[in-house]
Amino acid sequence: MQRRTASAQTRRSLGRALSGDKSGARKQYQDFLALWQRADPNIPVLQQAKSEYAKLQ
């Protein structure tokens, strides 16, 4: 997945959260994190997604 695509996906997740659709945001983040489960944990977009997902729990 390209960085631009990953950033877009995390922005959609954040947008859902900000609009009040927390269950939709959680689903978006879960999908993203599932795709990135084997990625280097030090990748900034992955760290950001994990942090934002944790706030929705």
Summary of the structure (lengths in Angstrom):
residues: 57
radius of gyration: 10.4
end to end distance: 25.6
largest distance: 30.5
contacts: 147
relative contact order: 0.20
helix: 75%
strand: 0%
